[in-house]
Amino acid sequence: MTHTGLLARIEAKPEHAAQVQELLENALELARQETRTVTWYSFRTGPTSFGVFDTFADEAGRQAHLNGRIAAALKEIAPTLLAEAPDIQKVDVLAAKLP
């Protein structure tokens, strides 16, 4: 089981919500290329509110993801498309049900 994760909350500027959604949908392919990322989910919780939850086999995998292409893309768009910097929290997975 994976015990290491990240939870990112992302708030788009209202006029850029569609662009942020598209970026998160397209990031799936990047996540698939990350061999140390076990699970990766992007989601929407409101008209301008989005998030990402992902898990890793270990801390090295989490750090590789934080230094990877998805994180770089979020940093690049933040000043233009986001209402504020993404809130990224390290989490410990206590239990999970996976297929």
N, CA and C atoms as a LAMMPS dump frame, in Angstrom:
ITEM: TIMESTEP
0
ITEM: NUMBER OF ATOMS
297
ITEM: BOX BOUNDS ff ff ff
-5.0000000000000000e+02 5.0000000000000000e+02
-5.0000000000000000e+02 5.0000000000000000e+02
-5.0000000000000000e+02 5.0000000000000000e+02
ITEM: ATOMS id mol type element x y z
1 1 1 N 0.832 -1.187 0
2 1 2 C 0 0 0
3 1 3 C 0.878 1.253 0
4 2 1 N 0.385 2.285 -0.606
5 2 2 C 1.105 3.551 -0.605
6 2 3 C 0.718 4.342 0.634
7 3 1 N 1.687 4.962 1.245
8 3 2 C 1.433 5.734 2.462
9 3 3 C 1.754 7.212 2.293
10 4 1 N 2.223 7.614 1.138
11 4 2 C 2.69 8.968 0.911
12 4 3 C 1.841 9.622 -0.171
13 5 1 N 1.419 10.872 0.068
14 5 2 C 0.582 11.533 -0.927
15 5 3 C 0.73 13.038 -0.926
16 6 1 N 0.01 13.649 -1.842
17 6 2 C -0.092 15.103 -1.944
18 6 3 C -1.541 15.47 -2.203
19 7 1 N -1.979 16.564 -1.6
20 7 2 C -3.286 17.141 -1.879
21 7 3 C -3.053 18.595 -2.251
22 8 1 N -3.439 18.945 -3.465
23 8 2 C -3.263 20.324 -3.944
24 8 3 C -4.64 20.92 -4.19
25 9 1 N -4.861 22.098 -3.636
26 9 2 C -6.093 22.843 -3.9
27 9 3 C -5.734 24.021 -4.79
28 10 1 N -6.526 24.19 -5.842
29 10 2 C -6.208 25.17 -6.881
30 10 3 C -7.438 26.037 -7.118
31 11 1 N -7.269 27.355 -7.029
32 11 2 C -8.366 28.292 -7.264
33 11 3 C -8.048 29.125 -8.506
34 12 1 N -8.863 28.934 -9.537
35 12 2 C -8.665 29.655 -10.792
36 12 3 C -9.324 31.029 -10.731
37 13 1 N -8.782 31.963 -11.483
38 13 2 C -9.49 33.215 -11.711
39 13 3 C -10.735 32.855 -12.522
40 14 1 N -11.886 33.482 -12.235
41 14 2 C -13.126 33.08 -12.916
42 14 3 C -13.025 33.037 -14.436
43 15 1 N -12.346 33.985 -15.019
44 15 2 C -12.251 34.029 -16.476
45 15 3 C -11.296 32.982 -17.053
46 16 1 N -10.586 32.267 -16.178
47 16 2 C -9.62 31.269 -16.647
48 16 3 C -9.938 29.858 -16.173
49 17 1 N -11.118 29.637 -15.614
50 17 2 C -11.47 28.315 -15.085
51 17 3 C -11.406 27.232 -16.162
52 18 1 N -11.874 27.53 -17.355
53 18 2 C -11.847 26.525 -18.427
54 18 3 C -10.412 26.149 -18.799
55 19 1 N -9.515 27.11 -18.786
56 19 2 C -8.11 26.832 -19.111
57 19 3 C -7.456 25.975 -18.027
58 20 1 N -7.776 26.252 -16.762
59 20 2 C -7.219 25.451 -15.668
60 20 3 C -7.751 24.024 -15.76
61 21 1 N -9.05 23.871 -16.041
62 21 2 C -9.617 22.532 -16.21
63 21 3 C -8.898 21.787 -17.327
64 22 1 N -8.688 22.43 -18.448
65 22 2 C -8.004 21.8 -19.579
66 22 3 C -6.58 21.386 -19.202
67 23 1 N -5.877 22.252 -18.484
68 23 2 C -4.517 21.915 -18.046
69 23 3 C -4.527 20.664 -17.178
70 24 1 N -5.472 20.58 -16.24
71 24 2 C -5.532 19.423 -15.346
72 24 3 C -5.938 18.153 -16.094
73 25 1 N -6.82 18.27 -17.053
74 25 2 C -7.194 17.101 -17.848
75 25 3 C -6.008 16.611 -18.671
76 26 1 N -5.268 17.535 -19.26
77 26 2 C -4.109 17.167 -20.076
78 26 3 C -2.937 16.664 -19.245
79 27 1 N -2.888 17.025 -17.97
80 27 2 C -1.793 16.592 -17.095
81 27 3 C -1.834 15.092 -16.82
82 28 1 N -2.969 14.461 -17.084
83 28 2 C -3.065 13.017 -16.872
84 28 3 C -1.974 12.275 -17.633
85 29 1 N -1.71 12.675 -18.854
86 29 2 C -0.675 11.997 -19.644
87 29 3 C 0.702 12.157 -18.991
88 30 1 N 0.972 13.324 -18.443
89 30 2 C 2.245 13.524 -17.734
90 30 3 C 2.314 12.629 -16.506
91 31 1 N 1.205 12.527 -15.769
92 31 2 C 1.184 11.681 -14.575
93 31 3 C 1.427 10.215 -14.947
94 32 1 N 0.884 9.785 -16.067
95 32 2 C 1.093 8.396 -16.517
96 32 3 C 2.562 8.114 -16.806
97 33 1 N 3.312 9.123 -17.168
98 33 2 C 4.728 8.959 -17.473
99 33 3 C 5.599 8.91 -16.214
100 34 1 N 5.051 9.299 -15.091
101 34 2 C 5.813 9.293 -13.831
102 34 3 C 5.772 7.895 -13.224
103 35 1 N 6.851 7.194 -13.317
104 35 2 C 6.873 5.802 -12.868
105 35 3 C 6.704 5.656 -11.361
106 36 1 N 6.996 6.706 -10.602
107 36 2 C 6.905 6.61 -9.141
108 36 3 C 5.586 7.149 -8.598
109 37 1 N 4.728 7.663 -9.479
110 37 2 C 3.403 8.105 -9.06
111 37 3 C 2.477 6.906 -9.173
112 38 1 N 1.888 6.495 -8.04
113 38 2 C 1.031 5.31 -8.009
114 38 3 C -0.381 5.653 -8.48
115 39 1 N -0.977 6.689 -7.904
116 39 2 C -2.305 7.145 -8.334
117 39 3 C -2.268 8.651 -8.507
118 40 1 N -3.108 9.147 -9.41
119 40 2 C -3.177 10.588 -9.671
120 40 3 C -4.6 10.926 -10.07
121 41 1 N -5.19 11.873 -9.373
122 41 2 C -6.552 12.314 -9.647
123 41 3 C -6.566 13.835 -9.728
124 42 1 N -7.265 14.371 -10.72
125 42 2 C -7.578 15.794 -10.699
126 42 3 C -9.092 15.895 -10.587
127 43 1 N -9.563 16.957 -9.94
128 43 2 C -10.994 17.075 -9.696
129 43 3 C -11.411 18.538 -9.619
130 44 1 N -12.708 18.744 -9.671
131 44 2 C -13.298 20.083 -9.58
132 44 3 C -14.305 20.055 -8.436
133 45 1 N -14.253 21.077 -7.583
134 45 2 C -15.183 21.146 -6.461
135 45 3 C -16.133 22.331 -6.549
136 46 1 N -15.936 23.184 -7.528
137 46 2 C -16.799 24.341 -7.704
138 46 3 C -16.478 25.015 -9.025
139 47 1 N -17.162 26.11 -9.326
140 47 2 C -16.959 26.776 -10.622
141 47 3 C -15.504 27.157 -10.902
142 48 1 N -14.759 27.542 -9.867
143 48 2 C -13.362 27.947 -10.063
144 48 3 C -12.397 27.178 -9.163
145 49 1 N -12.914 26.175 -8.455
146 49 2 C -12.105 25.421 -7.495
147 49 3 C -11.765 24.032 -8.019
148 50 1 N -10.489 23.709 -7.994
149 50 2 C -9.987 22.444 -8.516
150 50 3 C -9.031 21.818 -7.495
151 51 1 N -8.639 20.601 -7.764
152 51 2 C -7.662 19.963 -6.896
153 51 3 C -6.988 18.803 -7.585
154 52 1 N -5.924 18.347 -6.956
155 52 2 C -5.198 17.166 -7.392
156 52 3 C -4.866 16.361 -6.145
157 53 1 N -5.081 15.049 -6.219
158 53 2 C -4.665 14.144 -5.153
159 53 3 C -3.867 13.04 -5.801
160 54 1 N -2.691 12.782 -5.266
161 54 2 C -1.867 11.72 -5.813
162 54 3 C -1.145 10.981 -4.704
163 55 1 N -0.74 9.75 -5.02
164 55 2 C -0.028 8.929 -4.04
165 55 3 C 1.244 8.375 -4.658
166 56 1 N 2.155 8.012 -3.766
167 56 2 C 3.484 7.57 -4.182
168 56 3 C 3.931 6.413 -3.308
169 57 1 N 4.837 5.626 -3.831
170 57 2 C 5.352 4.485 -3.082
171 57 3 C 6.21 4.921 -1.901
172 58 1 N 6.845 6.088 -2.045
173 58 2 C 7.746 6.542 -0.986
174 58 3 C 7.997 8.049 -1.128
175 59 1 N 8.76 8.584 -0.203
176 59 2 C 9.074 10.016 -0.202
177 59 3 C 9.858 10.432 -1.452
178 60 1 N 10.706 9.568 -1.938
179 60 2 C 11.468 9.893 -3.152
180 60 3 C 10.53 10.089 -4.338
181 61 1 N 9.486 9.283 -4.424
182 61 2 C 8.503 9.442 -5.493
183 61 3 C 7.744 10.747 -5.37
184 62 1 N 7.398 11.095 -4.14
185 62 2 C 6.693 12.362 -3.912
186 62 3 C 7.583 13.535 -4.31
187 63 1 N 8.833 13.492 -3.936
188 63 2 C 9.75 14.579 -4.279
189 63 3 C 9.976 14.665 -5.792
190 64 1 N 10.06 13.519 -6.437
191 64 2 C 10.218 13.521 -7.896
192 64 3 C 9.014 14.187 -8.55
193 65 1 N 7.836 13.921 -8.042
194 65 2 C 6.625 14.547 -8.587
195 65 3 C 6.636 16.054 -8.339
196 66 1 N 7.019 16.465 -7.15
197 66 2 C 7.072 17.899 -6.832
198 66 3 C 8.086 18.641 -7.702
199 67 1 N 9.076 17.929 -8.198
200 67 2 C 10.083 18.518 -9.078
201 67 3 C 9.807 18.231 -10.551
202 68 1 N 8.639 17.667 -10.841
203 68 2 C 8.334 17.228 -12.193
204 68 3 C 7.585 18.25 -13.037
205 69 1 N 7.107 17.769 -14.166
206 69 2 C 6.511 18.637 -15.184
207 69 3 C 5.146 19.184 -14.782
208 70 1 N 4.353 18.434 -14.03
209 70 2 C 3.042 18.936 -13.622
210 70 3 C 3.209 20.107 -12.654
211 71 1 N 4.082 19.951 -11.674
212 71 2 C 4.333 21.043 -10.722
213 71 3 C 4.887 22.269 -11.44
214 72 1 N 5.765 22.048 -12.393
215 72 2 C 6.329 23.17 -13.163
216 72 3 C 5.243 23.893 -13.944
217 73 1 N 4.309 23.142 -14.51
218 73 2 C 3.208 23.767 -15.255
219 73 3 C 2.327 24.6 -14.345
220 74 1 N 2.046 24.092 -13.147
221 74 2 C 1.241 24.872 -12.194
222 74 3 C 1.948 26.159 -11.795
223 75 1 N 3.24 26.069 -11.554
224 75 2 C 3.999 27.271 -11.196
225 75 3 C 3.993 28.284 -12.337
226 76 1 N 4.057 27.784 -13.561
227 76 2 C 4.102 28.667 -14.72
228 76 3 C 2.782 29.421 -14.916
229 77 1 N 1.663 28.737 -14.705
230 77 2 C 0.364 29.381 -14.938
231 77 3 C -0.137 30.189 -13.752
232 78 1 N 0.425 29.946 -12.58
233 78 2 C -0.097 30.561 -11.36
234 78 3 C -0.295 32.072 -11.458
235 79 1 N 0.675 32.852 -11.906
236 79 2 C 0.48 34.303 -11.914
237 79 3 C -0.647 34.764 -12.842
238 80 1 N -0.875 34.042 -13.912
239 80 2 C -1.842 34.468 -14.915
240 80 3 C -3.232 33.877 -14.709
241 81 1 N -3.307 32.575 -14.457
242 81 2 C -4.59 31.882 -14.448
243 81 3 C -5.184 31.631 -13.075
244 82 1 N -4.367 31.691 -12.03
245 82 2 C -4.852 31.341 -10.695
246 82 3 C -5.104 32.574 -9.839
247 83 1 N -6.108 32.469 -8.975
248 83 2 C -6.447 33.557 -8.059
249 83 3 C -5.417 33.671 -6.942
250 84 1 N -4.747 32.576 -6.65
251 84 2 C -3.714 32.531 -5.597
252 84 3 C -2.812 31.339 -5.88
253 85 1 N -1.699 31.277 -5.21
254 85 2 C -0.786 30.147 -5.384
255 85 3 C -1.481 28.858 -4.955
256 86 1 N -1.204 27.743 -5.634
257 86 2 C -1.802 26.471 -5.215
258 86 3 C -1.432 26.14 -3.772
259 87 1 N -2.393 25.591 -3.046
260 87 2 C -2.165 25.132 -1.676
261 87 3 C -1.817 23.651 -1.757
262 88 1 N -0.537 23.329 -1.616
263 88 2 C -0.069 21.951 -1.767
264 88 3 C 0.353 21.426 -0.399
265 89 1 N -0.3 20.332 0.004
266 89 2 C -0.029 19.745 1.312
267 89 3 C 0.45 18.314 1.165
268 90 1 N 1.485 17.98 1.906
269 90 2 C 1.918 16.59 1.994
270 90 3 C 0.948 15.875 2.929
271 91 1 N 0.544 14.663 2.532
272 91 2 C -0.375 13.886 3.36
273 91 3 C 0.177 12.487 3.558
274 92 1 N -0.228 11.876 4.648
275 92 2 C 0.056 10.468 4.911
276 92 3 C -1.237 9.706 4.695
277 93 1 N -1.214 8.704 3.831
278 93 2 C -2.388 7.892 3.554
279 93 3 C -2.499 6.848 4.66
280 94 1 N -3.633 6.86 5.334
281 94 2 C -3.842 5.926 6.442
282 94 3 C -4.455 4.605 5.97
283 95 1 N -5.338 4.674 4.994
284 95 2 C -5.981 3.478 4.459
285 95 3 C -6.475 3.791 3.051
286 96 1 N -6.588 2.771 2.223
287 96 2 C -7.055 2.985 0.858
288 96 3 C -7.697 1.708 0.333
289 97 1 N -8.679 1.881 -0.527
290 97 2 C -9.276 0.784 -1.272
291 97 3 C -8.988 1.027 -2.739
292 98 1 N -8.223 0.165 -3.334
293 98 2 C -7.849 0.288 -4.742
294 98 3 C -8.3 -0.957 -5.494
295 99 1 N -8.531 -0.82 -6.803
296 99 2 C -8.965 -2 -7.57
297 99 3 C -7.889 -3.071 -7.629
